[in-house]
Amino acid sequence: MKNDYYIIESLGSNDIKDGKIFYDCLKSVKKFNPLYKSIDTLDNFKDTLTEFANSDYKYLFLSAHGDEENIILTSEKVNAYDLIDIKIDLSKKRIFLSTCKGGSYLFGKYFIKKGAYSVIGAPDNLDQVVAVGMWSTMIILFEKYNTELLNFSKLDRALKFMNEIYEIDLAYYSFIKNKSKMKEYIYNLNNGRTRKDYEI
């Protein structure tokens, strides 16, 4: 698979389109050839999510508004239950959620149960200005690490750095061994990295 990004964005005309900015940052790094899709409906989302799952792109970056239970597209809200019927396999893929409260248990569980290797997002509100800087910083860090393949140690270093610099909590979800359990890491300035395990 390509160590590259498939970007799905659903934001209004008055929003800062951090997905498009992230796309432009990636394009400036010659080794990346990202895909960018702007969507507005649940059907669009299902189609693009399926297209990503069937592609050889390893990383999904989703930019939209959100809350603990929903990804808020420009025309409707979508929760994990709306997506259960999609037959997709996200094995060996990583998901980055640039939404408010995208780092929630519900979406972590949804993508992990669909096979994703990891899900990363903010468990609280995510300011769009912060999102632009944070995700761009992530690309710079990966370049600094001089890596073509993301593993947990590199992601862990990047998440700790972004937690400290941008003073925002971050959540990391991944399956445990036989995929019947999921671990949650929360990166917090006061408590460091804490862990919870869940049956899924």
N, C-alpha and C positions, 0 to 999 in steps of 0.2 A: 504494500500500500504506500501511497504518497504521504510523506510527512508534511502535509499541507492542509490548508484551511478551507472549509466550505462555510460561507457566511450567509446566515438568514437574518434579515432585518425587517421590522415592522414598526415604523415610527412616523409621526406626523410631520407636517411641513415646518412647524415651529420648534421641533426637537433638534437636538444635536445628534447627528447620525454617527454614533461612535462605531457602528459596524462598517460604514463606508470609509471612515477615517482609518479604522483598523485594516481594511482592505488596501487602502493607499499606502499605509506603512509597510505592509507585507510586500506589495508590488515594488517598493523601493529597495527591498532586499532581494538581490537577483536570484537566489535559490528558491524563492517561493513563487507559486503560480496559483493564487487563491481564486475561488469562485464566489461571486456575490449575487444574492437573490433578494429582491424586495418583495414582500408579500403583504396581504391585508386580511385574508379570511382563513377560517379553519381548514377549508378544503385546500387552499394554497399551502398551508403549513403541512398538512398531511402529505401532499404531493412532494414538497421539497424535502421533508424529513425522509420519505421513502427513497427519493433520489440520492440523498446523502448516504443512506444505509447501503444502497446498491453500488455506490461509487467506490473508487479506490482512494478517496480522501480520508485521512485518519482523524482529523479534528473538525468538530462542528463548533462554530461561534454563533450564538444566538443573541441578537440585540432587539429588545422591546421593553415596554413597561411591564410591571408585574406586581404581584403581591404573594402572600404565602401559599395561596392555592391556585393562582392563575398566571398564565402568560397573557398579557393584554395586547392583542393585536390592534391595528388601527380601526378595525370594524367590529371586533367581537372578542370576548374573553375565552380562553382555552385552559381547561385544567387537565390534570393527568388522566382522569377518567374519559375525557373526550378522545384521548389518543390510544386507549387500550386496544381498540380493534385493529390498529395498524399492525400488519405482520412484517416486522423488521427485525433484523439481527444487527446489533451494534457492537458485536465482538471486536475487541482490539481497537476500539475507537474511544476518543476522549471528547467530553462535552464541556464547553465554556459558556456559561449563562451570564450575559451582561444585562441583567434585569434587576429591579428592586426585589429583594427576597428570593432571587433565583436559587440561592444556595439553601433551599428548604429541603426538609426531609422528604416531602411528597415527590418533588421532581427528582431528587437524588435517587429515591427508590424506583421511580418509573424508569429512568434511563438505565440504572443498574440492572433491573429485571429484564430489560430489553437487551442486555449483554454488554453495555458500555463498560470500558475498563475503569473510567473515572468520570466524575462530574464535579465541576468547580464553579462557584458563584459566591455572591455576597448574601449572607443570611438576613441582613437588614436592608435598609434603603440604600440605593446606590445613586449618587449624584452623577448626572451625565458628564459634567466636566471632569470629575474624578475618574469616571469610566474611561474617557478618552486617554487621559494620562496613564492610568494603570495598565490598560491592555497594551498600549504602545511601549511602556516600560518593560512589559513581559517579553516582547519581541527583542528588545535591546539586550535583556538579560540572557535570553536563549542564544543570541549571537555571541555574547561575551563568553558563555559557557562553551562556545564553538561546538555545538552539537546538532546533529540531524535527527536524533531520536530522543524524544522526551521520556524520561523515566521518573520514578517518584522522587529520587534524591534531588534531581534538577528542579522539578516542580516545587518541592518542599522549600528549597533555597529561595526560589522566586516568590512563593507565597509569603514566606517570612519577611522578605525584603519589602514587598508591596504592603503588607500589613503594617509595617513600621513606618514606611515613608508616607503612605496615604492615610494612615490611621483609620483603617476600615477593617472590620472583621471579615474573614473569608472562610468558606467552608469547602472541604474536599471530601468526596464520597467515593468509595470503591468497594468491590465485592471482596469477600474473604474466602479463599480456597474453593470450596465446592459451590459457591454462589448462593448458598441458602442464607448467608448472613451478609450484612453490609456494615462497613466501618465509616464513621464520621469523624473527621478532624476539624475542629474549629480553631482558627488562628486569631488570637486576641492579644492586644498589647499588654493587658494586665496579667492574664493567666497563661500566656504562651500558647503552645499547641496542646489542646486537650482532645481526648478520644472517647467516643461512645460506639458500642456495637449494637446492631439491630438484627432481629430475625426478619427476613423478607419472604 
